[in-house]
Amino acid sequence: METFNQRLVYLRKTLHYTQQYVSEKTSVSQSNYSKYEKGQVEPGLSFVKKIIELYDVDANWLIKGIGDIPFSEEGTNNSDPDQNSILARIEKLEKEVEATKKE
């Protein structure tokens, strides 16, 4: 799985979730979610954060493909100690983007 969208599809299918279910849990439309899976649209940071939390996956694996594949024999679903700092950075970036929009 070389791309973010491939990892997104992998997570959903491995846990037998529908696109509708994931879109509801992440507060995005199903059509946008489908575009994320197809790689047609790059999701925002808030969506990525919700996916990390929904699947409880390592941020490095989801974003960069680095580390063990979750839910498989090759890897376990152990979070990297740096994951909390990555999520904190995502939240900080989200706030900066929002502040920029208000200016």
Summary of the structure (lengths in Angstrom):
residues: 103
radius of gyration: 13.8
end to end distance: 39.1
largest distance: 48.6
contacts: 263
relative contact order: 0.14
helix: 63%
strand: 2%
